[in-house]
Amino acid sequence: MTEPSTKPIPQWSAAGDRTDHITDTGQKAFHVNIDSTRYGTFAEIGAGQEVARWFFRVGGASGTVAKTISAYDKNVSDAIYGPAERYVSRKRLQQMLDYEYNLLLERLDASRGEKTNFFVFANTVAARSFSRRDDSNGWLGIKFQAEPRAEASQVLIHVRLLDEENVREQEALGVIGVNLIFGALFQHENPRLLITSLLDQLTKNRIEVDMIKFSGPGFAKVDNRLMSLQLVEQGLTEAVMFTTDGEVVQASEVLYKKPVLVERGTFRPVNNLHVDLLECSRRQFLADSPDNANAVVLMEITMRNLLQNVKVQPIDFLARVDALGTIGHTVLVTSHQEFYHLVDYLRRTTNCPIGIAVGMPTVQELIDPKYYSSLPGGVLEALGRLFSGPVKLYVYPRKNSEHAPLMTLENMPVPDNMKPLHSYFQINHLVEDLRGINPDNLKIHYSDLLKMIRSNDPTWETMVPPAVAQLIKDGKLFGYGGGNEE
């Protein structure tokens, strides 16, 4: 027979008016419980009622919890919230939030709405189980009033649970759920602080937050793209994705089991060479397999310079995202520097072919061992990871000077000790020269283009797509007309 535990039960107390310094999970839950103006519903599907449990555990839950519900059976869930193709999805989360919020107001607004800020917290999560061992992930959200009878605001996040044991995943889910509730209720006027606090009492090895979206009057001035970049900058995720209209989307939903064609670049700004490189790559990627017709086409920007404290501001990334969206391209912003890290990331959601559109200078760097001194296997390990699964590089040629010959894979300078490896790539069709390029684009050089924009040399307008030129002039981007150069 097990002896009763003698470990004392933690005692939580009121923390005063300030909330920015509270990081303890129990203290956060208790702070919500003792606030008589907050009252709401907890609806959780999957991984147990781990978030609601915290509010019961710390005491005083009667002041906070109107209802908890956990509709595990799919038929029961559908009967309450309506049908859903996927139960762990943003759509299902939104159905839960909307239904429970409307029901809460219907039942309680007349009796206590004048003095109460109502909220609904919901999650739908697929955690590890005896029958399920693949990637654990979930959607969490809160819909809340900032003031009594105010229009609701909302915060949604998508998370990946990284622990190896189910019980640890449940613990992490409970903690981040409390952090989200506390942040939304008490830190909604400082969204950056809210994002930072999501991992209070957690580590980046346990959970990843790869999407966040704010909406409603409480976040009227919030730019969701900047908030998403905060996720990358603060290390909560490796990458975020934006659609052509700037909408924040969850990357794995877009990439799931799809072929991917990606062009990496700084795109500061995107120019005609970038566009030609991607279009030529798209034609050859499709020619390689008819199945590639449904490929997701991305332009990827790394935030590595920003993360390394180089003088680049987040607003600079938004200018690039806007320019790429203007010409109809989905954008992936990542923290990856090495190409193999990008492939590792994409391989989490797809086993389909991956095409990477690159310029000749990049290929020369890829086979330079000095860039892989941190890897035990050096350049061989890096290239082995890069070409994991069906991966091919589509290479745009270069000219070192106006009268120099065109440099391609056939005549590029390769150190003697790397020539066998270079031949291996060509023989096995892992790299391929692009055909049908526009040779006029070879005259475009990034540094010269920026100088022309900043000096109002009209030549630069011929080097970028017309829509991008207009965007730069209207927004005074990249130093045009004395605008912000960073």
N, C-alpha and C positions, 0 to 999 in steps of 0.2 A: 504494500500500500504506500502510495506516495505521500510524503509529509506535506502539509500546507506550506506554501511559500511564506517566508518571513520578510521578503523584500518589500519595503514600504511603497505604498501607492503614491505616485507623484502628486503634489498639490499645486494647482495652478491658481494664480491670483490676478486681480485686475492690474493692468499695466499702465494705467493713466491714459492720457489723451493721445500721446505720441504712438504711432504704429510703425514708423520706418525702421526702428531698431529691433523689432520682434522677429526672431527667426525660428524659435522653438515651435514645433508643430502643435503640441498640446496647448501652449500659451496662445497661439493663434486661434485655435478652435474655441478656447475658453473666452477669449476676447469677443468673438462673435456671439457666443452664448449669452454673455452678460449685457450685450447691447440690445435693449428692449425694442429698438426701432427696426431690427432685422428679423424677418420671419419668412420661412420658405419651405420648399419641398426638395427632397433628394430622390432622384430616380436613377438607378444604376443597373446596368445589364452586363453580366460577365464579371469574373474576378471577385465576386462577393461585394457586400456593401461596405467596402473598406473606408470610404470617405465619411459616410454617415456615422460609422462606428466611432470615429474620433470625437464627434460632438456628443455622443452618449457617454463616452469614456471619461471625458474631462468634467462632466457635471454641468447642470444648468441647461440641458438640452431642451427642456420644456419651453424655454424662452425663445428658442430658435427654430425648432423642427415642427412644422405643421404636419408633415407626412413623409414617410419613406416608402419606396416601392421598388421591387425588383422583379420585373417580368421576364423570367428566364425562358419559359416555353415560347417558341416562335409563334404559335397560334395565338397564345395569350397576348404576346407583344403586338402582333398584327391587329388583334381585336381592339386594343387600346389606342395604338398610335397610327394604324394604317399599314398597308403592305410596304415592303422594302425589298429590293433585290439583294442588298447586302446589309447585314445587321450591324456590322462594324463599319460605319460610314458616316460622312458628314450629314448626309440626308437623313439617316435615322436619328442622329443626335439632334438635328434641328426639329424633327417631328416630335421628339420627346420634350424638348424645351418649350416649344409652342403649345403643345397640348397641356402640359402640366402648369404652365404659366397662366393660360386662359382659365383653366379649372380653378387655380388658386384664387384669382381675382373674382371669379364668379361666386365662389363660396365665402370669401372672407373680406372683400373690399368694402361691402356695406357696413360690416361690423367694426372693422379696425383699419380701414384704408387711409383714414385721415391722418393717422400717426405712425403708419408702418411703411417701411421700405421693403416690399416683397421681393423675393428672389426664388429662382429655381436653378438647382445644380443638377446636371445629368452627365452620365458617361455611358459609353458602350465599348467594351474592351474584350479582346481575344487574348487571353493569357495562356501560359503553358498548362497542359493537363495530361492525363494518362494517354489520351488518344491524339493529342495535338502537340507537336514539338517544333513547329516552324516559327517564324518571326512573330513575336508578341507585340501587339500595338493596340492603340485605342484612341477614341475621340472623347474629349472632355469639354464641357461648356457651362457657362453660367449666364442666365438672363436675369437682370436685376434693375431695380429702381434706385436712382441716386437720391431722389427725394420722394416723399409720399405722393402717390398718384401721378408721378412723372412718367413720361413715355420710357419704355424699357431700353436699356443698353445691353450689350452682349459681348462676351469674349469666348472664342472657340480656340482650342488647341488640339493638335495631333501629337501623340507621343509614341515612341518605341521603348518597350521595356526590355532592358538588356541583361537582367539577372538570369542565372542559370536555373534557379529553383522557383517553383510556383509561389511559395509562401513569401519569398523575397520580392517577387513581382507585385504581389498584393500589397505588401508593406509600402513599396515605392508608390504605387497607385494611390494609396490612402494619403500619403504625405503630399504628393503634388496636387491632389484634389483639394486638400485643405489650403495649400499655398495659393491655388487659383481663386478659391472663394474669398480668402482673406485679401488677396491683392485686388480683386474686383471691387469688393465692398469698401476697402479703406485706402487703396492706393490708385484708384482709377484716374485721379487727376495727374498722376505721374506714371505713364505707361512704361517708361524705361525701367523704373524701379520695380514695377509689377513683373516685368520680364526677368529681371535679375533675381527676384525673390522666388521664382518658380522652383529653383533648385535648392532652396533652403532645406537643410538637413538631408540633402541628397548629394550625389556626385555625378559627373558626366559619364562615368562608367556604368551607372545604373539606369539612367533614363535619358532619352534624347527628345527634345521638343523641336519638331521639324516644320511646324506651321503654326501661325497664330493669326487671328483675325479679330479686330475690334470693330464694333458697329453700334449705331444708336447715338442719341444726343450727347451722352456722356463722353463720346469720343469723336465729336464732330470735327475737331481740328487734327485728328490723328491720321497720319499717312501710313497705311498698312504696309507699304513697301519699305519704308524706313524701319518700321517695327520688325519686319521680317529680316532685314539686314542686321538688326540688333541680335537676332538669334544666332546668326553666323559669327558676328563680331564678338559676342560674349561666349561663344563656344558651346551653345546649347544644341547646335546641329551643324552638319557639314555643308548643307546646301539648302537654298530656297528657290522657288520657281515662280515666274510671273508670266501670265498670258500676254497676248499681243495688246490687250487693252489695259494692262497693268494690274489685272486681278491676281491676288495671291492664291496659289493652288498648292495642294499637297502633291509633291513630286512623284511619289510612288504610285499614286492613282493614275497619273498621266503616263508613266513609263511602264506600267505593269504588263509584262509579257509582250512588249512591243520592240521591234527593231529601232535602233536609235542612231541618228546621224548628228554629230555634234561638231561645231567649229569653236575652237578655243581662241580667245584673243582679248586684248585690252579694249578694243572698240572705242577708242577715245580720240575722235568719234569713229563710228562705223563708216567705212568708205567703199568705193566701187570695187576695190580689190577684194575686200571681205565678201561682198555680195557675189562676185564672180566665182570666188573660191568655193563658196557654199553651193552655188547653182551647178557648177561643174561636178562637184562631188556628189550632189544629189542624183545627177544623170547616171553617173557610173555606179553609184550604190544601187540604184534601181536596176541597172543592167546586170548586176551581179546576181540578183534573185528577184523574181516577180513578187515574192512575199514581202520585199522591202517597200512595196508601194504604200503600206500603211505605217511607215516609219514615223516616229516622233523626231522632228527636226529642231535642234536647239542651237542657240549661240550662248556659249558659257564664258562668264567673267569670273576670274578669281579675285577674292578679297585679300589675297596674301599680302599685298603691299600695305593695305590698311591695318592688317593684323600685326604687321611688323613695324608699326609706328612710322611708316613713311608718310610724308605729308600728302595724304589723299583723304578727302572728306566724304562721308556717306552720300551727301548730295551729289557728288560727282558720279557715283554709281547710278543714282536715279536718272541723271541726265543721259547716261549711256543706255539704261533700260528703256527710257522714253524713246530715244532715237531708234533702237532696235525694234521696239513695238510699232513705231510709225511705219516701218517698212514690212511689218507683218511677221515678226519672228518672236517665238517664245524664248524666254531668257532664263538661264540657270545661273545663279550666283553661288559660288562655292568658296570653301577655304582651302581648296586643293592647289598645290603647286605642281607636284609631279603628275605626269599623265597616268601612271598606273594607279594612283589614288582615285582619279576620276573613274577609271574602269572598275575598280573595286566597288565604288559607290553605285554605279549603274548595274553591276552584276547582282546587287541585292534584290533587284526587282525584275530583271529580265535575263534570260539565257539566249535571247535572239541575237542576230548579228549587230555589231556596233561598228559604225564607220566614224572615223575622226578626220576632219578636214584640217590640214596644216600647211604651213609654208615651208619652203626649203630650209630656212635658218633653224626652224624648230627641229627638223629631222637631223640636222647636223649636231644639235645639242643633245638629242635623244641618245646618240651613240657615244657621247663623251663621258668616260668613266668618272670624271671629276664631280659630276652631279649626284653620284650615288655612293659617296664615301660612307654615309651613315648606314647603308644596308650591308649585312654580312655577306650576301652574295653579289654585291656590287652591281655592275651594269647587267649581268646575266639575270640576276634576280628581278631587277626592275623591268627588263624587257619581257621576261617570262610572265610577270604579272600584267604587264601592259597588254600582251597578246593572249590573255586568258579567255578561252572560248573563241568564237568567230569574231575577230577584230581585224580591221584593215585601215591603214592610213592612206588617204588620198592627198597627194603632194602637189602643191602649186610651185612652179619653177621660179627662179629669180634671176636677176641680172645685177652684177656688182657695179656695172657702169654702162653708159649708153652704148658703147661699142664692144662690150664684152659679150662672149657667147652665152646663150641661154643655158643656165645650170639646171640639170635634171638629175634623176636618180642614176642615170647611166654615166654621167661625167662628173658628179659631185666629188670633191676631194674627200678621201677617206683614209685615215691612218692605216698603215700596213697591218697592224695587229687587229684591226676591226673589219678588214675587207672580207674575211670568210663569213662573218656575221651579216654584213651588208648583203653579200651574195645569197645567203640563206633566206633573208627577208624577201628578196626579189624572186628567187626560184619558187618559194612557197606562196607567192602572191599575197604577202602580208603588207606590202607597200606598193603603191601604183602611182605613176605620173598622171596628172590630170590632162585631159585632151580638150581642145577647143577653147582654150583660155583667150581672153582679150589682152593682147600684148601691151596695149596702152596703159593698163593698170600697173605694169611693172615699174612705171615711173613714179608711182605714189609711194612716198616715204612718210612714216608716221610723224617724225619730228618736224619735217618740212611743212606738213599739212597744218600742224598746230601753230607754227610760226605764221603761216599765211592767214589763218583765222584771226590771230591776235593782232596782226598788222593790217587787217582789212584789205589784204591782197585778194582781189576778186577771183583769182585763179582757183582758189580752194573750192569754189562752188561747183566746178566741173569735176571734182574728184569725189564727191559724195552724192548719194541719191537726192533728187530734188526735194523730196519731203523732209529729209534730214537737214538739208541746207536751210529750209524755211524754219524748221524747229530751232535750229541754232541761232538764227537771226532774231526770231521772235522772243526766245528765252535768254538771249545773250549768253549762250553756253560756251564753255571751253575758252573763255577770255574774249569772245567776240564783242566788239564795241565797248571794251572796258568792263565787260562782265566778269563773273567769277571764273578764275582760271583753274580752281581745284575741284 
